[in-house]
Amino acid sequence: AELFRAVGLEETFRARHAVMSLHVWMVLHRLRRQGDEAKRVSQDYYDCFQHDVEKRVHQEGVRVRVSKWLKDLETIFYGSAVAYDKAMEAG
């Protein structure tokens, strides 16, 4: 809650997902440069993130079309990750 106030974000599901996605990307970005063992850790970490997202979707009260919500959120994550990667490459 403090982070959201500090940067002026409304604490909504979408905002929390965006912040969480950024943090997950930062960890995955760093692990990508750490070798073969890090690949397994990266996959486990991402799987935990996806499980958490699914739990949060249910906590939000979504009961219909859950798989569509999850697919859309995964698409948003990957789109953001690609944008972050490009920004890092641009320097």
OpenMM code with the backbone's topology and positions (N, CA, C; nanometers):
from openmm import Vec3, app, unit

residues = "ALA GLU LEU PHE ARG ALA VAL GLY LEU GLU GLU THR PHE ARG ALA ARG HIS ALA VAL MET SER LEU HIS VAL TRP MET VAL LEU HIS ARG LEU ARG ARG GLN GLY ASP GLU ALA LYS ARG VAL SER GLN ASP TYR TYR ASP CYS PHE GLN HIS ASP VAL GLU LYS ARG VAL HIS GLN GLU GLY VAL ARG VAL ARG VAL SER LYS TRP LEU LYS ASP LEU GLU THR ILE PHE TYR GLY SER ALA VAL ALA TYR ASP LYS ALA MET GLU ALA GLY".split()
positions = [
    Vec3(0.0825, -0.1192, 0.0000),
    Vec3(0.0000, 0.0000, 0.0000),
    Vec3(0.0870, 0.1256, 0.0000),
    Vec3(0.1972, 0.1192, 0.0729),
    Vec3(0.2850, 0.2351, 0.0808),
    Vec3(0.3464, 0.2690, -0.0552),
    Vec3(0.3866, 0.1669, -0.1293),
    Vec3(0.4427, 0.1882, -0.2629),
    Vec3(0.3423, 0.2589, -0.3525),
    Vec3(0.2189, 0.2143, -0.3485),
    Vec3(0.1162, 0.2733, -0.4345),
    Vec3(0.0942, 0.4201, -0.3995),
    Vec3(0.0897, 0.4518, -0.2707),
    Vec3(0.0745, 0.5923, -0.2292),
    Vec3(0.1957, 0.6746, -0.2727),
    Vec3(0.3144, 0.6175, -0.2559),
    Vec3(0.4377, 0.6907, -0.2869),
    Vec3(0.4462, 0.7298, -0.4337),
    Vec3(0.3960, 0.6434, -0.5215),
    Vec3(0.4042, 0.6735, -0.6651),
    Vec3(0.2703, 0.7198, -0.7229),
    Vec3(0.1709, 0.7366, -0.6368),
    Vec3(0.0425, 0.7906, -0.6806),
    Vec3(-0.0432, 0.6950, -0.7610),
    Vec3(-0.0287, 0.5649, -0.7340),
    Vec3(-0.1110, 0.4657, -0.8034),
    Vec3(-0.2315, 0.4286, -0.7190),
    Vec3(-0.3451, 0.4148, -0.7851),
    Vec3(-0.4630, 0.3633, -0.7180),
    Vec3(-0.4418, 0.2136, -0.6972),
    Vec3(-0.4750, 0.1637, -0.5806),
    Vec3(-0.4506, 0.0224, -0.5517),
    Vec3(-0.5661, -0.0624, -0.6054),
    Vec3(-0.5512, -0.1011, -0.7322),
    Vec3(-0.6506, -0.1842, -0.8000),
    Vec3(-0.5866, -0.3155, -0.8404),
    Vec3(-0.6682, -0.4093, -0.8833),
    Vec3(-0.6153, -0.5372, -0.9293),
    Vec3(-0.5177, -0.5160, -1.0445),
    Vec3(-0.5554, -0.4352, -1.1419),
    Vec3(-0.4686, -0.4126, -1.2592),
    Vec3(-0.3364, -0.3465, -1.2205),
    Vec3(-0.3419, -0.2489, -1.1295),
    Vec3(-0.2193, -0.1818, -1.0862),
    Vec3(-0.1291, -0.2784, -1.0100),
    Vec3(-0.1879, -0.3595, -0.9213),
    Vec3(-0.1078, -0.4584, -0.8478),
    Vec3(-0.0456, -0.5584, -0.9445),
    Vec3(-0.1223, -0.5996, -1.0455),
    Vec3(-0.0689, -0.6945, -1.1444),
    Vec3(0.0465, -0.6305, -1.2219),
    Vec3(0.0324, -0.5053, -1.2578),
    Vec3(0.1382, -0.4367, -1.3328),
    Vec3(0.2664, -0.4259, -1.2501),
    Vec3(0.2530, -0.3905, -1.1227),
    Vec3(0.3701, -0.3776, -1.0358),
    Vec3(0.4345, -0.5143, -1.0144),
    Vec3(0.3507, -0.6144, -0.9905),
    Vec3(0.4019, -0.7499, -0.9707),
    Vec3(0.4707, -0.7986, -1.0980),
    Vec3(0.4131, -0.7714, -1.2130),
    Vec3(0.4722, -0.8130, -1.3400),
    Vec3(0.6093, -0.7497, -1.3595),
    Vec3(0.6220, -0.6235, -1.3251),
    Vec3(0.7512, -0.5559, -1.3369),
    Vec3(0.8555, -0.6247, -1.2482),
    Vec3(0.8176, -0.6553, -1.1270),
    Vec3(0.9114, -0.7210, -1.0361),
    Vec3(0.9477, -0.8615, -1.0843),
    Vec3(0.8507, -0.9352, -1.1328),
    Vec3(0.8786, -1.0694, -1.1861),
    Vec3(0.9718, -1.0580, -1.3054),
    Vec3(0.9452, -0.9628, -1.3943),
    Vec3(1.0325, -0.9446, -1.5102),
    Vec3(1.1759, -0.9137, -1.4659),
    Vec3(1.1914, -0.8274, -1.3640),
    Vec3(1.3263, -0.7928, -1.3186),
    Vec3(1.4025, -0.9165, -1.2718),
    Vec3(1.3352, -1.0042, -1.1977),
    Vec3(1.4005, -1.1270, -1.1506),
    Vec3(1.4338, -1.2170, -1.2694),
    Vec3(1.3364, -1.2366, -1.3587),
    Vec3(1.3600, -1.3233, -1.4745),
    Vec3(1.4695, -1.2677, -1.5652),
    Vec3(1.4720, -1.1369, -1.5813),
    Vec3(1.5745, -1.0721, -1.6636),
    Vec3(1.7140, -1.1016, -1.6069),
    Vec3(1.7261, -1.0911, -1.4785),
    Vec3(1.8567, -1.1181, -1.4157),
    Vec3(1.8935, -1.2661, -1.4245),
    Vec3(1.7955, -1.3532, -1.3995),
    Vec3(1.8232, -1.4968, -1.4042),
    Vec3(1.8633, -1.5430, -1.5439),
    Vec3(1.8119, -1.4765, -1.6449),
    Vec3(1.8414, -1.5139, -1.7832),
    Vec3(1.9911, -1.5161, -1.8113),
    Vec3(2.0673, -1.4379, -1.7365),
    Vec3(2.2116, -1.4281, -1.7580),
    Vec3(2.2921, -1.5182, -1.6653),
    Vec3(2.2250, -1.6096, -1.5945),
    Vec3(2.2935, -1.6859, -1.4898),
    Vec3(2.3192, -1.8326, -1.5230),
    Vec3(2.2914, -1.8785, -1.6429),
    Vec3(2.3245, -2.0157, -1.6787),
    Vec3(2.2079, -2.1123, -1.6725),
    Vec3(2.2410, -2.2407, -1.6896),
    Vec3(2.1403, -2.3452, -1.7040),
    Vec3(2.0534, -2.3657, -1.5797),
    Vec3(2.1131, -2.3684, -1.4633),
    Vec3(2.0353, -2.3886, -1.3404),
    Vec3(1.9333, -2.2763, -1.3229),
    Vec3(1.9716, -2.1582, -1.3638),
    Vec3(1.8816, -2.0438, -1.3510),
    Vec3(1.7589, -2.0584, -1.4408),
    Vec3(1.7714, -2.1319, -1.5510),
    Vec3(1.6559, -2.1545, -1.6381),
    Vec3(1.5457, -2.2296, -1.5635),
    Vec3(1.5843, -2.3310, -1.4861),
    Vec3(1.4870, -2.4071, -1.4075),
    Vec3(1.4253, -2.3185, -1.2998),
    Vec3(1.5097, -2.2418, -1.2334),
    Vec3(1.4616, -2.1508, -1.1302),
    Vec3(1.3655, -2.0490, -1.1909),
    Vec3(1.3996, -1.9973, -1.3090),
    Vec3(1.3140, -1.9017, -1.3776),
    Vec3(1.1763, -1.9601, -1.4055),
    Vec3(1.1741, -2.0830, -1.4553),
    Vec3(1.0458, -2.1470, -1.4851),
    Vec3(0.9644, -2.1688, -1.3585),
    Vec3(1.0291, -2.2139, -1.2523),
    Vec3(0.9590, -2.2333, -1.1248),
    Vec3(0.9047, -2.1008, -1.0720),
    Vec3(0.9855, -1.9972, -1.0813),
    Vec3(0.9458, -1.8643, -1.0348),
    Vec3(0.8258, -1.8141, -1.1143),
    Vec3(0.8323, -1.8287, -1.2466),
    Vec3(0.7205, -1.7850, -1.3312),
    Vec3(0.5948, -1.8664, -1.3005),
    Vec3(0.6095, -1.9970, -1.2804),
    Vec3(0.4939, -2.0807, -1.2469),
    Vec3(0.4294, -2.0354, -1.1158),
    Vec3(0.5117, -2.0000, -1.0179),
    Vec3(0.4590, -1.9484, -0.8904),
    Vec3(0.3841, -1.8175, -0.9119),
    Vec3(0.4398, -1.7316, -0.9965),
    Vec3(0.3740, -1.6052, -1.0294),
    Vec3(0.2375, -1.6318, -1.0919),
    Vec3(0.2322, -1.7226, -1.1881),
    Vec3(0.1055, -1.7530, -1.2543),
    Vec3(0.0038, -1.8113, -1.1560),
    Vec3(0.0505, -1.8962, -1.0657),
    Vec3(-0.0386, -1.9524, -0.9640),
    Vec3(-0.0936, -1.8407, -0.8753),
    Vec3(-0.0067, -1.7469, -0.8377),
    Vec3(-0.0500, -1.6334, -0.7558),
    Vec3(-0.1518, -1.5474, -0.8306),
    Vec3(-0.1284, -1.5252, -0.9587),
    Vec3(-0.2226, -1.4473, -1.0389),
    Vec3(-0.3590, -1.5168, -1.0407),
    Vec3(-0.3584, -1.6477, -1.0608),
    Vec3(-0.4845, -1.7222, -1.0623),
    Vec3(-0.5572, -1.7091, -0.9279),
    Vec3(-0.4835, -1.7197, -0.8193),
    Vec3(-0.5421, -1.7050, -0.6864),
    Vec3(-0.6018, -1.5652, -0.6693),
    Vec3(-0.5298, -1.4644, -0.7149),
    Vec3(-0.5783, -1.3266, -0.7015),
    Vec3(-0.7028, -1.3012, -0.7876),
    Vec3(-0.7076, -1.3629, -0.9042),
    Vec3(-0.8262, -1.3495, -0.9889),
    Vec3(-0.9479, -1.4058, -0.9153),
    Vec3(-0.9316, -1.5211, -0.8537),
    Vec3(-1.0415, -1.5810, -0.7771),
    Vec3(-1.0782, -1.4938, -0.6572),
    Vec3(-0.9785, -1.4355, -0.5903),
    Vec3(-1.0049, -1.3480, -0.4764),
    Vec3(-1.0803, -1.2221, -0.5179),
    Vec3(-1.0608, -1.1810, -0.6424),
    Vec3(-1.1333, -1.0646, -0.6944),
    Vec3(-1.2803, -1.0969, -0.7201),
    Vec3(-1.3151, -1.2249, -0.7114),
    Vec3(-1.4542, -1.2639, -0.7293),
    Vec3(-1.4885, -1.3099, -0.8695),
    Vec3(-1.3877, -1.3250, -0.9537),
    Vec3(-1.4127, -1.3708, -1.0899),
    Vec3(-1.4491, -1.5186, -1.0842),
    Vec3(-1.5660, -1.5514, -1.1368),
    Vec3(-1.6125, -1.6902, -1.1344),
    Vec3(-1.6457, -1.7433, -1.2740),
    Vec3(-1.6624, -1.6529, -1.3679),
    Vec3(-1.6920, -1.6947, -1.5049),
    Vec3(-1.5793, -1.6482, -1.5956),
    Vec3(-1.5524, -1.7285, -1.6963),
    Vec3(-1.4491, -1.6971, -1.7948),
    Vec3(-1.3126, -1.6732, -1.7306),
    Vec3(-1.2839, -1.7488, -1.6248),
    Vec3(-1.1564, -1.7345, -1.5531),
    Vec3(-1.0398, -1.7603, -1.6468),
    Vec3(-1.0515, -1.8625, -1.7303),
    Vec3(-0.9394, -1.8937, -1.8200),
    Vec3(-0.9139, -1.7802, -1.9181),
    Vec3(-1.0173, -1.7087, -1.9611),
    Vec3(-0.9980, -1.5932, -2.0498),
    Vec3(-0.9247, -1.4823, -1.9740),
    Vec3(-0.9639, -1.4574, -1.8499),
    Vec3(-0.8945, -1.3582, -1.7678),
    Vec3(-0.7464, -1.3935, -1.7568),
    Vec3(-0.7192, -1.5192, -1.7247),
    Vec3(-0.5806, -1.5617, -1.7059),
    Vec3(-0.5008, -1.5509, -1.8352),
    Vec3(-0.5632, -1.5866, -1.9461),
    Vec3(-0.4951, -1.5753, -2.0753),
    Vec3(-0.4658, -1.4288, -2.1071),
    Vec3(-0.5628, -1.3410, -2.0810),
    Vec3(-0.5421, -1.1978, -2.1057),
    Vec3(-0.4301, -1.1425, -2.0174),
    Vec3(-0.4281, -1.1832, -1.8913),
    Vec3(-0.3232, -1.1348, -1.8008),
    Vec3(-0.1860, -1.1870, -1.8415),
    Vec3(-0.1810, -1.3099, -1.8903),
    Vec3(-0.0532, -1.3640, -1.9385),
    Vec3(-0.0063, -1.2878, -2.0620),
    Vec3(-0.0988, -1.2551, -2.1510),
    Vec3(-0.0664, -1.1761, -2.2701),
    Vec3(-0.0135, -1.0382, -2.2296),
    Vec3(-0.0772, -0.9775, -2.1305),
    Vec3(-0.0318, -0.8470, -2.0806),
    Vec3(0.1089, -0.8598, -2.0239),
    Vec3(0.1342, -0.9653, -1.9457),
    Vec3(0.2678, -0.9848, -1.8885),
    Vec3(0.3722, -0.9971, -1.9985),
    Vec3(0.3459, -1.0833, -2.0962),
    Vec3(0.4447, -1.1033, -2.2026),
    Vec3(0.4655, -0.9772, -2.2843),
    Vec3(0.3600, -0.9030, -2.3109),
    Vec3(0.3746, -0.7768, -2.3829),
    Vec3(0.4609, -0.6782, -2.3064),
    Vec3(0.4371, -0.6700, -2.1762),
    Vec3(0.5173, -0.5814, -2.0917),
    Vec3(0.6626, -0.6277, -2.0881),
    Vec3(0.6835, -0.7585, -2.0744),
    Vec3(0.8197, -0.8119, -2.0685),
    Vec3(0.8975, -0.7800, -2.1959),
    Vec3(0.8326, -0.7940, -2.3097),
    Vec3(0.8978, -0.7612, -2.4375),
    Vec3(0.9330, -0.6124, -2.4415),
    Vec3(0.8406, -0.5286, -2.3967),
    Vec3(0.8657, -0.3836, -2.3956),
    Vec3(0.9819, -0.3502, -2.3013),
    Vec3(0.9855, -0.4130, -2.1838),
    Vec3(1.0963, -0.3882, -2.0902),
    Vec3(1.2290, -0.4343, -2.1502),
    Vec3(1.2280, -0.5516, -2.2142),
    Vec3(1.3505, -0.6028, -2.2784),
    Vec3(1.4009, -0.5056, -2.3848),
    Vec3(1.3097, -0.4565, -2.4687),
    Vec3(1.3492, -0.3623, -2.5740),
    Vec3(1.4044, -0.2342, -2.5139),
    Vec3(1.3429, -0.1877, -2.4071),
    Vec3(1.3911, -0.0657, -2.3414),
    Vec3(1.5322, -0.0861, -2.2862),
    Vec3(1.5579, -0.2034, -2.2309),
    Vec3(1.6918, -0.2323, -2.1767),
    Vec3(1.7950, -0.2424, -2.2885),
    Vec3(1.7550, -0.3015, -2.4010),
    Vec3(1.8470, -0.3129, -2.5148),
    Vec3(1.8808, -0.1762, -2.5718),
    Vec3(1.7833, -0.0862, -2.5696),
    Vec3(1.8046, 0.0485, -2.6246),
    Vec3(1.8979, 0.1298, -2.5361),
    Vec3(1.9066, 0.0872, -2.4112),
    Vec3(2.0042, 0.1449, -2.3211),
    Vec3(1.9632, 0.2637, -2.2475),
] * unit.nanometer
topology = app.Topology()
chain = topology.addChain("A")
for resn in residues:
    res = topology.addResidue(resn, chain)
    for name in ("N", "CA", "C"):
        topology.addAtom(name, app.Element.getBySymbol(name[0]), res)
